[in-house]
Amino acid sequence: MPQFLYRLQPTRLEMLTKGPTERETSIISDHFGYLQKLVGEGVVFMAGRTLNADERTFGIVVFETATESAAAKVMQDDPAVKNGVMKAELFPYRVALWSTTAPQV
């Protein structure tokens, strides 16, 4: 099955530097729940973000779907994207190596 990656960046950098608004906090919680659900369904392999809080910060979601249009729907249905808290860009992707030992989360 084809693999994809979408890269996320906050639309308001101050969300990271000064703190999120109540609305952003709620949407980010929904975003996390959405990704947890997709992990449980076996769609998402991994998701995470960089720890810097400047204009270079980004998150990624690596996943698989049957088609690129289905991948675009996964990305567009992400609450953070749907509600404008984050902008996202989709890329065709292929995992080349995968560790058998998972990092501590």
Contacts in CASP RR format, 6 or more apart in sequence:
PFRMAT RR
TARGET T0000
AUTHOR 0000-0000-0000
METHOD contacts of the structure
MODEL  1
MPQFLYRLQPTRLEMLTKGPTERETSIISDHFGYLQKLVGEGVVFMAGRT
LNADERTFGIVVFETATESAAAKVMQDDPAVKNGVMKAELFPYRVALWST
TAPQV
1 64 0 8 1.000
1 65 0 8 1.000
1 66 0 8 1.000
2 64 0 8 1.000
2 65 0 8 1.000
2 66 0 8 1.000
2 67 0 8 1.000
2 68 0 8 1.000
2 71 0 8 1.000
2 92 0 8 1.000
3 45 0 8 1.000
3 62 0 8 1.000
3 63 0 8 1.000
3 64 0 8 1.000
3 92 0 8 1.000
3 93 0 8 1.000
3 94 0 8 1.000
3 95 0 8 1.000
4 62 0 8 1.000
4 63 0 8 1.000
4 64 0 8 1.000
4 65 0 8 1.000
4 68 0 8 1.000
4 71 0 8 1.000
4 74 0 8 1.000
4 90 0 8 1.000
4 91 0 8 1.000
4 92 0 8 1.000
4 93 0 8 1.000
5 60 0 8 1.000
5 61 0 8 1.000
5 62 0 8 1.000
5 63 0 8 1.000
5 90 0 8 1.000
5 91 0 8 1.000
5 93 0 8 1.000
6 60 0 8 1.000
6 61 0 8 1.000
6 71 0 8 1.000
6 74 0 8 1.000
6 75 0 8 1.000
6 78 0 8 1.000
6 88 0 8 1.000
6 89 0 8 1.000
6 90 0 8 1.000
6 91 0 8 1.000
7 58 0 8 1.000
7 59 0 8 1.000
7 60 0 8 1.000
7 88 0 8 1.000
7 89 0 8 1.000
7 91 0 8 1.000
8 49 0 8 1.000
8 58 0 8 1.000
8 59 0 8 1.000
8 60 0 8 1.000
8 61 0 8 1.000
8 78 0 8 1.000
8 80 0 8 1.000
8 81 0 8 1.000
8 86 0 8 1.000
8 87 0 8 1.000
8 88 0 8 1.000
9 57 0 8 1.000
9 58 0 8 1.000
9 59 0 8 1.000
9 86 0 8 1.000
9 87 0 8 1.000
9 88 0 8 1.000
10 16 0 8 1.000
10 57 0 8 1.000
10 85 0 8 1.000
10 86 0 8 1.000
11 84 0 8 1.000
11 85 0 8 1.000
11 86 0 8 1.000
11 87 0 8 1.000
12 24 0 8 1.000
12 85 0 8 1.000
13 53 0 8 1.000
13 54 0 8 1.000
13 55 0 8 1.000
13 57 0 8 1.000
15 21 0 8 1.000
15 24 0 8 1.000
15 85 0 8 1.000
16 53 0 8 1.000
16 57 0 8 1.000
17 53 0 8 1.000
17 54 0 8 1.000
20 28 0 8 1.000
24 85 0 8 1.000
27 79 0 8 1.000
27 80 0 8 1.000
27 83 0 8 1.000
27 84 0 8 1.000
27 85 0 8 1.000
28 80 0 8 1.000
28 85 0 8 1.000
30 79 0 8 1.000
30 80 0 8 1.000
31 78 0 8 1.000
31 79 0 8 1.000
31 80 0 8 1.000
31 85 0 8 1.000
31 86 0 8 1.000
34 77 0 8 1.000
34 78 0 8 1.000
34 79 0 8 1.000
35 44 0 8 1.000
35 47 0 8 1.000
35 61 0 8 1.000
35 78 0 8 1.000
38 44 0 8 1.000
38 63 0 8 1.000
38 74 0 8 1.000
39 47 0 8 1.000
43 63 0 8 1.000
43 64 0 8 1.000
43 65 0 8 1.000
43 74 0 8 1.000
44 61 0 8 1.000
44 62 0 8 1.000
44 63 0 8 1.000
45 62 0 8 1.000
45 63 0 8 1.000
45 64 0 8 1.000
45 95 0 8 1.000
46 60 0 8 1.000
46 61 0 8 1.000
46 62 0 8 1.000
47 59 0 8 1.000
47 60 0 8 1.000
47 61 0 8 1.000
47 62 0 8 1.000
48 59 0 8 1.000
48 60 0 8 1.000
48 61 0 8 1.000
49 57 0 8 1.000
49 58 0 8 1.000
49 59 0 8 1.000
49 60 0 8 1.000
50 56 0 8 1.000
50 57 0 8 1.000
50 58 0 8 1.000
50 59 0 8 1.000
61 75 0 8 1.000
61 78 0 8 1.000
62 93 0 8 1.000
62 95 0 8 1.000
63 71 0 8 1.000
63 74 0 8 1.000
65 71 0 8 1.000
65 74 0 8 1.000
68 90 0 8 1.000
68 92 0 8 1.000
71 90 0 8 1.000
72 90 0 8 1.000
75 81 0 8 1.000
75 88 0 8 1.000
75 90 0 8 1.000
76 82 0 8 1.000
76 88 0 8 1.000
78 86 0 8 1.000
78 88 0 8 1.000
79 85 0 8 1.000
80 86 0 8 1.000
80 88 0 8 1.000
81 87 0 8 1.000
81 88 0 8 1.000
END
